[in-house]
């Protein structure tokens, strides 16, 4: 499966995904680009802000 297919399957399973998860699970260095392509395909994906334990703010994505 492609990174796009893996991320979409992950989201369709009702899970959220962060860039760190995408990198570790699917080798996806540019999750935002994959999300952009999925949105371009018509998928409704919501972005939420997420604070990591070290205080960094990153995006967390989920299907709407």
Wavefront OBJ file of the C-alpha trace (Angstrom):
o trace
v 0.000 0.000 0.000
v 1.096 3.570 -0.608
v 1.543 6.085 2.194
v -1.682 7.754 1.074
v -3.577 4.459 1.239
v -2.066 3.604 4.635
v -2.976 6.977 6.136
v -6.504 6.815 4.726
v -7.013 3.290 6.106
v -5.722 4.474 9.486
v -8.188 7.374 9.513
v -11.074 5.203 8.298
v -10.425 2.890 11.244
v -11.552 5.781 13.450
v -8.072 6.693 14.619
v -6.293 10.031 14.660
v -2.788 10.443 13.269
v 0.110 12.779 14.030
v 3.277 13.330 11.982
v 5.309 11.247 14.463
v 2.874 8.336 14.174
v 2.857 8.584 10.371
v 6.647 8.490 10.314
v 6.989 5.538 12.661
v 4.115 3.441 11.248
v 4.241 4.235 7.530
v 7.595 5.930 6.861
v 5.731 9.103 5.931
v 7.951 12.187 6.372
v 5.396 14.663 4.993
v 2.026 13.848 6.517
v 0.653 17.310 5.703
v 1.228 16.636 1.999
v -0.571 13.287 2.209
v -3.470 14.969 4.046
v -3.576 17.678 1.345
v -3.854 15.000 -1.369
v -6.572 13.145 0.536
v -8.528 16.372 0.926
v -8.085 17.045 -2.798
v -9.648 13.620 -3.402
v -12.709 14.764 -1.447
v -12.046 13.288 1.995
v -13.174 15.517 4.856
v -10.283 15.618 7.306
v -10.208 17.818 10.386
v -6.989 19.248 11.834
v -6.676 19.591 15.592
v -3.768 21.096 17.501
v -1.979 18.686 19.791
v 0.643 19.516 22.413
v 3.449 16.990 22.737
v 4.971 16.151 26.134
v 7.905 18.469 25.367
v 5.550 21.391 24.661
v 5.654 21.431 20.847
v 2.351 22.047 19.047
v 1.694 19.708 16.101
v -1.306 18.804 13.981
v -3.415 15.745 14.652
v -5.765 14.649 11.886
v -9.085 12.778 11.922
v -11.859 12.044 9.449
v -15.005 14.086 9.936
l 1 2 3 4 5 6 7 8 9 10 11 12 13 14 15 16 17 18 19 20 21 22 23 24 25 26 27 28 29 30 31 32 33 34 35 36 37 38 39 40 41 42 43 44 45 46 47 48 49 50 51 52 53 54 55 56 57 58 59 60 61 62 63 64
